[in-house]
Amino acid sequence: MTTEHNPERILLGCYLLDPQLARLSPLDASHFSADRHGALFDVLRGDAVRRGAENPGPLEVCYWLDAHPDAERNVGGLAYAMQHMDLAVSTQNPEWFEALVGDKYRRRRLATVAVAMHDQQKQGLDVDDVAQQARADLDAMDAGLCSVTMDPNQSAATVLERAQAQYRGETVSYIPTGWPEWDQEFVGLPSEGMVLFLARSGMGKTSLLNSLAVSIASTGRMVHIHGTETSAEGRNEAILYGMAGVDMRYYGELTTRRHSTGLSGREHTAYDEMHSRIAAAAHDRSQLPLYVSGSGLTVERVAAEIRKGHHRGVAVALVDYVQDFPASRAQGLKSDKLSQVPHASGVLKSLSAELRIPIVVAAQVSGEKAGIPNKGQIIPQMWDAQWSSTLHQDAEEVYAINRGDYWQQRLIDINGEAPKAHDANLYGPLGSMGIHARKRRVGALRSVSTQWSGPLRWVGTPWNERPDRAPVNTSPPGERHRDWNDHERDWR
């Protein structure tokens, strides 16, 4: 494979991952040195593919080419066209590759202009006329092409325009989350950049991101949350039960017994009440602008999905969690986590800068980096992410998560017996989650404590107890006797 056409192929790979980008491109088919590359660009930019789908993706393009043999031959064959995606690291920064393709186009045109000037001089044409024509040709080369470098006037004008938009209330430098404790302490999320949440396995990362996604969506902002551990249906189910204030496992247990051995009168009452809550939460969930994707997607595919969502208004993206992405073809299917995790982090960081939206990312610490509790190493440091020493460098802000309930059970596992009294100063108070700022480019490194409910897998004020919601008792039914701390290890 020659490197001559690699920028073109990488750019076409970006366009294949998100064909909408081709329609927004300042280039045209003539800017590509290979005819088959220009032909594919015309296909992606044309209306023919779009007739079959509102937002066509790689699959729709593949189907269209397969149904049009002449077009397939023009792009070099279906297999060749699809190989462009293997070269595209991601759709994180197509402007950069558009600039490279434009630069190569300029070089080819310069060579053409130089040959034309030489021929015109040999024909005895006036030197001034030849120079004037050359200047016109050179000016035409720059028309419509993008640049990755901003001149001083453009930079100042862009910053001033953003400041004026914030002054008019049209944009914000921080995005309110709708979560009172967070917004009061940290103002909100930065309007762009990667926000990293670090925690041990089982500390509550998933519950935190689910609750945060619902809270942000409740403010009217469109949100996309991607989960690497479960399907989209599984995460939607967890979000719905959390909003309903219903313990999913207990509800499932009652459902099984209801259809087998039967329920007592009080259990029937509790079951019906939970069912009503789920129905009410389902109505609320349907009104939230919250989009969910599930496991099995590479970081490049997730970036493409977020970019598609951004075209329709997604303002915040959340990823749970960064170390669990499947191997990327850009890194090689046999690459290890030590190369995959920094790669995924870099893709998400660049995507945030490109779309100018915050991307909230959960990451895990474990092993030696998790610390030893009997030495007082409880709350992770910002550099403690597993399999990466660059995650915290890519992040705009870094927060560490800790729960006292987590340690109450873990100390039994470690020491073989429960401590005589829980040390809230060392391990954190029971029934709450502590979120500790480890890095903020702007603002003090503070901490916030918020409500935690393990059975409901919910962080913060329960959905049904929010000021704009009717108060509902979300505690487990009184007939149910169970020590919830014995089951903390399974909650997230």
N, C-alpha and C positions, 0 to 999 in steps of 0.2 A: 504494500500500500504506500503510495507516494504521499509526501507531506504537502505537496503543492495545493491540493484541493481540500486538505483537512479543515481549514477554517470554514469553507463552504459546507462541507459535510457536517461539521459540528453545528453550524447554524441551522441547516436543514433538519438536523436531529431535534434541535430546540423547537422548530416550527412543527415537526411531526408530533412531539409531545403535547404541544398546545397550538393547533392550527390558527387560533385567533391572533397569535403574535404575527403571523405572516401577513394578515390583513392590516396590521398596524405598522408594518415595516416601511421605512423610507426607501428601501431598495426596489428594483424591478428585475426582471429576468436577465436584462442585458448586463447587470453587474456581476453575474456568475460566469466564470471562465469556461466551464463545461456546459455544453448545450443541455445535457440530461439533467444537470442541477437546475438550470433555468426553467426547464420544462416542469420539474417537480414543484418549483416555487410557484409557477403559474397555476398548477393544480390546487395547491394549498390556498392560494390567494383568491381563486375563482369562486363562483357561486355554485358550481356543479356539485361539489362535495357537500356543501351546506344544505342542499335541498333535502338530503336524507336525514339530517339531524340538526337541531338548533345549535348545539355546541359540539361539532364533530371532533373526535379524538383519533388516535392512531388506528383503532379498529375500523372506524368508518372510512378513513382514507384507504386502508388496506382493501376493504370490501369494494370501494369504488374503483380502484385500480384493477382489481381482479375482474370486475365487470366490464372494463373498457380496455381491451387488449392493445389498441393503438397507443393509448396514453401510457400503458404500462411499458411498452417498448421504448417510448420516447424518454422515460425517466430512467432507463437502464435496467429495467426488470424489477419485479416486486421485491425479490430478495435483496437486491442491491439498495433499493430505496429504504427498506426497513433497517438495513445495517447502519444507516446514518444515526439512528437512536442509540446504537451501541457506543458511538464516538461522543455523543453529547453527554458531558458530565452531568448536566441538568439544564433546566431552562432558567437558571438563576440570573444570567446576565447576557441576554441576547444582544444588547446594544454594543457590547465589547466585540463580539464576533461580526456584527454588522459593520462596525468600524474597520475591522481587519479586511473583510471582503471589499469594502469601499476603498481601502488603501490599495489593495491589489488591483482593483479596477482603475484607479488613478494611474498606477504605474503602467498598465497596459495602454491607457489612453495617451499618456505622455510619450510613450514609444511611438504610437501612431502619429501624434502631432509632430514629433521630431522628424519622422520620415516624410510627412507631408510638407513640412517647411523646406526640407532638403530638395524635394522634387520641385517645389514651386520656385526656389532660387535657381535651380538648373534650367527651368523654363524661362528665366529672365524676368520674372515678375518683380515689381517694386518691393524693396525691403520693408518699407513701412506698411504696405498692404499685407505682406506675409506676416509681420509681427502682430498687426491688428487681428488678423484671422486666428493666429495662435492664441492671443489673449482671449478671444471669444470662445475658442475650444476649451481652454483651461477653465474659464469661468463656468462653462456648462458642466464640467466634470464635478464641481463642488455643489451644484444645485441639488438640493434634496438629500444630500448625504449627511449622516450624523457624525458627531465627534464625541469622544469620551472625555475631552478636556474642556472645562469652562473657562472662558476668558474673564478678567477681573470685572468688567462691566456686567457680564451675564451673571457672575457669582453674586455680586452685590444686589443686582435687581431681583434675583431669585430669593435671597434671604429677606430682603425688604418686603417682597410680595407675601412671603409666609408670615412675617411679623404683622403685616397689615391684616391678613386673613384671620390671625389669632385675635387681633385687636377688635375686629368686627364680630368675633364669635363664630366664624365660619369653620375654623380648625382649632385644635388644641395641641399643646405640647405634651400633655398627659391625658390619658383616656380614663375616665371614671369607670370603676368596675361594678358599681352598684352594691358593693360590699362595704358597709359603713366602717368597720374596724380598719380595713385595708386603706380605704380612701382617706380616712382621717389621719392615718399615720404616714402613708407613703404617697398621698395625693391621687394615685392611680397607677396605671401602667404607662411607661414611656410610649410616645406615639409611634416610634419605630425602634428596632433593635431586638436582640434575643434576650429573653428573661429566663433565667435558669433556676429551677427548684431542685435542690439536692436532698436526698434522704436515703436511709437504709431501706432494704426490702421489707415491706409490710408496715412502713411508718405512716402511709396514707397519701402517697403521691396521686394515685388514681382518684381517690375521693376528693382530694383538694382540687385537681384540675376539672373534674366533673362539676363540682359546686361552683368553681370560678367561671366556667363556661356558661352555666345557667344564669349566674348573676349578671355577667356582662350582656348576655342576650336579652335579659329582662330590661336593660336600659334602652333597647331598640337597636343596638349595634349587631350587625350580622357576624356570626362566629362559626369557625370551622374547627372541630376537634378531631384529631386522629389518634387512634389507639393501636399500639403494636401488639398487644397481648390478647385481645378479644376481637370478635367480629363486630361490625357496625351494629348488628341487632343486639348483641350482648351488651355493648356499652349503652345503647339507647335504653335497654331494659334497666340497667343499673341506675341511669339518670332518672328514669321515670319513677322507680321505686323510692329513690332518694327524695325526689320532689314530693312524693305522696306521704313520706314519713312512715314507710312500711318496711319492716325487716323482711327482705326477700326470702331468706331461708325459712323463717317461721311461717310465712304465708305459704310457701311450697309444702312445708310439713303438714299444715292444716288442710291444704288442698288434697294431698295424698290420703290423709285419714278420713276426709269428708267422703271420698269415693270408695273407701274400704271399710274401716271399722266404725265410721261415723264420729260426730263431734258432740260434746256436751252442749247444754244450752248456752253457757257463758262463752264457750268457744265459737258457737254459731254467731253470737252477737259480735264478738271481736272480728270474726272472719268477714261478716257482712260490712262492718265498719271499714275494715281495710280495703275491701273491694270497692266501696264507695270512694275512698280516698284515691285509689288508683285511677278510677274513672275520672275524677275531678282533675287529677294531675295530668292525665292523658290529654284532656282538653287544653290545659295550660301549656303543655309541651307542644301541642300542635300550633300554638300561637307564637312560639319563640323562634326567632330567625337563627336556629342552631343546626348546623350540618355536621354529620358524623361519618367518618370512614374507619374501616377496621384493618385487622392484621393482614399480612401477606404482601403489602406494597413496599417497594424500595423507596428510598428517600427521594429519588428523582421523580417517581410517580406521584408521591405525596406532594412534592413541590408543584407538579403540574396541576394536581387537583386544587391546591390552594390558589394557584394563579387563575384557574378557571373561576373559582369562587370569587376572587377579587374583581373579576370583570362584572360580576353581578352584585357586588357590594360588600364582600367579606372584609371586615375591618380589623379582626383579631383572629389569630390562629393558635391552636394549642396542640402539642405533640407529647404523647405519653407512651413510651419514653425513648430517648435517643439511642440507648445502647442495644435496643431490641429490633432494629431494622434488619431485614434480610440482606444478604450479600448483594452489593450493587455490581452490575456488569461493568460500570466504569472503573471499579476497583479490582475486578476479577472475582469470579465465583469462589475461588479458593483462598481469598485474602482473609486475614484474621481480624479480630475485633480491634487490635491496636491500630490498624489502618482504617477500618471501616468507621469507627466512632468519630475520629477527627474529620473524616470526609463528610459524614452526615452533618456534623456541626457546621462545617464550612458552607455546605449547601444551604442550610437553614439560615445562617447568618447573611449570606449573600441574597437570599430570597427576601429576607426582611428589609434589607437596604434597597433592593430593587422595587419592591411594592410599597415601601414606606409604611409598613404596618408592624405592630409588635407580634412576635412569635414566642409564645410561652412554652418552654421545654422542660420536661421532667428528666432527671438523671439519677442514677443509682450509685451509692457507695457501698462497698462491701469489703470483706477480708481485712487486711491490715489497715486500709484507708478508713474503714468504718470506726476505728478506734477501739480501745479496751475500756469498758465501763468502770472496772475497779481501779483504773488509773485516772478517772475523771474525764476521759475523752468521750464526751457525750454528743455534742453538736458538731456536725461536719464542718470543715473549713472549705473555702471556695475551691481549692485545688484538689479536693478529695474524690472527684468523679472517677468511677471505675473505667479503666481502659483508655483514659485520655488525660493528658496534661494541658490540653489547649481549650477545653470546653469553657472554662471560666474566662479565658482570654477573649474568646469569641463573643461572650455575653456582655450585654449592656449593664445588666443587673444580675446579682446572684443572691439567692436566699436559701437558707438551710432550715429543714423541718425537724421538729422533735415533739414527742408525746410522752408524758409520764406513764400513761397506761401501758405503752409498749414496753417500758423498762420493768414495770411491776411483774410482768410475766417472764421476761427474758432473764431477770436476775434469778428466778427460780431455776430456769434451765441451766444457767451458768454455775450457780453456787449450790444447787441441789436443795435449797430450802428458801422460803420466802423471808425477806428482811423483816425485822421486828416492826419497823415503821418506815413508811415511804418518805424518802428525802426529796421533797418538792423543789428545794433550792438546787439540788444537783441534777435530778432527773426530769424535773418539770411537774407541774400540778396535774392531778388526775382529771379526766373529763374535758381536757382542752388540748389544742394544738398550738405550739409555739412556732412562729415563723420569724427567723432571725436574718436580718440583712447582713450579707458578707461583702458585697460589692455594690456600690451605686456611683455612677459617674457624677450625678448631681444629687445632693441630699445627704443627711446624716445616716449612719448605720444604726438603725433602731430595730426594735423587736415588737411584734404584736402577738397577742394571745387571743384565740378565738375558740368557740364552742366546737366540740368534737363528739360525734355519735357513732360508735362502732357498729351497732346493729343496723343503723340506717345508712352507713357508709356516706356520711354527709359532714361537711365542714362549714362552720358558721351558723347563723340563725336558720333554723329549719324553714323550708319554703312556705309551709302553711302558717308559720308564725311571723312572717314578714309583715311590716306595717300595712302593706296594701293587700294582704290576704286575710281571710277569716281565721281566727285562732283555732287550732285543732290540737288536741292532746296527742302527741307523737310518742309517748312512753309505751313500752311493751305492756300488753294486757296484764292486769293484776293477778290472774290465775296462773300466769307463767312464772315459774320459779327457776331462775338460771343465773349462775354467776357469769356475767358477760366477760369478765376479765380472763376467764379460763379459755375463751375462744378468740382473744385478741389477735393471735398469730395468723388467723385467716382473713382478717379484715384489711381492706386497703382503701 
